[in-house]
Amino acid sequence: MAEHVRRFCGPSLEGQKQFVEIVATEGVAASEIALMAEELSADLLVMGTHGRSGFERLFLGSVTEKVLRSTTVPVMTVPPPAQRGRAYRQVLEMAGAKALT
């Protein structure tokens, strides 16, 4: 799995000055994400959402929502379509991260 992610992300990561480590693990997604964020002392988690609302959201649940409720690490959610506008870039820069373009 990690190798598939490396190939998928590779072109976006070329030339980046920051170190990127790709980790693949098994378990309940929300729990593993929260655990890894805590272990790495992450400054910020950026997670996508599916844009569901109302009953559908309550019924299906959401990994992002579960992570929001189970970690002390700040989480920035990005609704679909993920627009890489100036607002997202400013939030990432304030957090000390570099926005991928």
C-alpha positions as CSV (number, residue, x, y, z in Angstrom):
1,M,0.0,0.0,0.0
2,A,2.8,2.4,0.9
3,E,4.4,1.9,-2.5
4,H,1.1,2.7,-4.3
5,V,0.9,5.9,-2.3
6,R,4.5,6.8,-3.1
7,R,3.8,6.4,-6.8
8,F,0.6,8.4,-6.6
9,C,2.1,11.3,-4.6
10,G,5.5,11.2,-6.2
11,P,5.0,13.9,-8.8
12,S,3.5,16.3,-6.3
13,L,6.4,15.8,-3.9
14,E,9.3,16.2,-6.3
15,G,11.4,19.2,-5.5
16,Q,9.9,19.8,-2.1
17,K,12.4,20.9,0.6
18,Q,10.5,19.3,3.4
19,F,10.8,15.6,4.4
20,V,7.8,13.5,3.6
21,E,7.3,10.1,5.2
22,I,4.6,7.8,3.9
23,V,3.3,5.4,6.4
24,A,0.7,2.6,5.9
25,T,-0.9,0.9,8.8
26,E,-3.8,-1.4,9.6
27,G,-6.7,-0.7,11.9
28,V,-9.6,1.6,12.4
29,A,-8.9,4.6,10.2
30,A,-9.9,7.4,12.6
31,S,-8.1,5.8,15.5
32,E,-4.9,5.2,13.5
33,I,-4.8,8.7,12.2
34,A,-5.3,10.2,15.6
35,L,-2.7,7.9,17.1
36,M,-0.1,8.8,14.4
37,A,-0.8,12.5,14.8
38,E,-0.1,12.3,18.5
39,E,3.0,10.1,18.0
40,L,4.5,12.5,15.4
41,S,3.5,15.6,17.5
42,A,1.8,16.9,14.4
43,D,1.0,20.6,14.3
44,L,-2.0,20.3,12.0
45,L,-4.0,17.5,10.2
46,V,-5.6,18.4,6.9
47,M,-8.4,16.1,6.0
48,G,-11.0,16.0,3.2
49,T,-14.7,15.6,3.7
50,H,-17.3,14.0,1.4
51,G,-19.7,16.9,1.8
52,R,-22.5,14.8,3.1
53,S,-25.1,16.4,5.3
54,G,-28.1,15.7,7.4
55,F,-29.3,12.1,7.8
56,E,-26.8,10.7,5.4
57,R,-23.9,12.0,7.5
58,L,-25.4,10.7,10.7
59,F,-26.1,7.3,9.2
60,L,-22.8,6.8,7.4
61,G,-20.5,8.5,9.9
62,S,-17.3,10.2,8.9
63,V,-13.6,9.4,9.5
64,T,-12.8,13.1,9.6
65,E,-15.5,13.7,12.2
66,K,-14.3,10.8,14.3
67,V,-10.7,12.2,14.1
68,L,-12.0,15.7,15.1
69,R,-13.5,14.2,18.2
70,S,-10.6,12.0,19.2
71,T,-7.5,14.2,18.9
72,T,-6.1,17.3,20.4
73,V,-4.2,18.1,17.2
74,P,-5.9,20.9,15.2
75,V,-7.7,19.6,12.1
76,M,-8.5,21.6,9.0
77,T,-11.2,20.1,6.9
78,V,-11.3,20.6,3.1
79,P,-14.8,20.1,1.5
80,P,-15.1,18.9,-2.1
81,P,-14.1,20.1,-4.6
82,A,-10.8,20.7,-2.8
83,Q,-10.0,24.2,-3.9
84,R,-6.5,25.3,-3.3
85,G,-7.5,28.9,-2.8
86,R,-5.6,31.6,-1.0
87,A,-7.5,31.0,2.3
88,Y,-6.3,27.4,2.6
89,R,-2.7,28.5,1.7
90,Q,-2.8,31.2,4.4
91,V,-3.9,28.8,7.1
92,L,-1.2,26.3,6.2
93,E,1.4,29.0,6.1
94,M,0.3,30.3,9.5
95,A,0.7,26.7,10.8
96,G,4.2,26.6,9.4
97,A,3.4,24.1,6.7
98,K,3.9,24.6,3.0
99,A,0.9,24.3,0.7
100,L,1.5,22.0,-2.3
101,T,0.7,23.7,-5.5
